[in-house]
C-alpha cells in the first residue's frame, strides 16, 4: 500500500484548514527490510503542544495508535481512514471541544 501522496495531501489540507495547526512525521522504527513504522504528530503552534499522535505501519497503512483531542481510533483502521475521520471530527465538534494535552 503506497499512499504516501494521499497521506501528505490529507495532512497538508488538514493543517491548511485549521489555523495554527502544523504536523511532522518521523520514522519511529525500521528493521531495514520490510517493517517501517511512522509517527505523525499534530501540533498546535499557538500553544506549542502536541494535540494528536498517529502511529502507523508504512507498507500496510495499518494504524497502531491514534489520539487526537478526545478522538481515539481502533488499531485496525488504515491511515487514510483515520486522517479522513480526523478532518470530519473537527467539522463535527469544532471549537466546542477543549484540546487535551497529550
N, C-alpha and C positions, 0 to 999 in steps of 0.2 A: 504494500500500500504506500504509494508515494504521493502524498497530499501536501507536500511542502508549500507549493504556491498557494493552495487553498487556505492552509493554516496561516501563512503570513498575511494574505489578503484579509482574512477574518480578523486577525489581531490588529492590523492597521486600521480597518474600518471601525473596530470597537474603540480604539484609542481616539480616532478622529471624531466619533460620535459622542464621546464623553470628555468633557472639559477636565483638564488636569489629570488625565489618566494616561499612563505610559505602560510599557511592558518590556521585559527582556527574557531571553531564552538561553539556557545553558544546558550543556550535556552533563548529566549527573553521573552517568555510568556508561561505559562501553567496554566490551570484552575484546574489541578489535576484530571480531569475526562477524557475528550476526546480531548481537544484542546491544542496542543503544537506547538509553532512556534519557529523555529531555524533560526539563522543568521550565515551565513558563511562570514568571512572576508578574502579577498585575499590580502596578504601583500607583498610588495616589500621590502625585508630585506636590500638591499643595500642602499635604500633611506629612510628606516624606515617610510614608509607611507602605508596607505591602498589604494589599486588601484581597489578594487572591493568589492561589498557588494551584497549578495543574501539572501533574507528572504523568507522562505517557511513554509508551514504547514506540519508537520511531517506525519500525518496519510494519507493525500491525495497526498502529493507531490506537491501541487499547489504552484506556485511561486507568492508571493505578491509584491516583489520588486527585481529588478536586475539592477545593474550598474557595468560595467567593462570597464575601459578606456572610449571609446565612444559608446560601445555596450549597448543598453537598450532593454529589453525584455518585452513583454506584461504580465500582471498578470495572464493570463490563462495558460501559459506554465507550464510544470512539471519540477521538479528539475533535473531529469536525462537529459531531452532535453536541458535545459539551460546549464548544465555542458558540454554536448557534443558540443553545439554551442560555448561555451567559448573556447574550445580546437580548434575548426575549425576557430574561429575568429583570433586567434594568428597565425595560419598557413597561413591564407589568408593575413593578414595585417602586421604581424611580427613586426619588429623594425621601420617600416616606420611611424607608428602611435605614436604620442607623448603621454606619460602617462599623465593622468589627476589626480590631487589631488582631492580626494573625501572628 
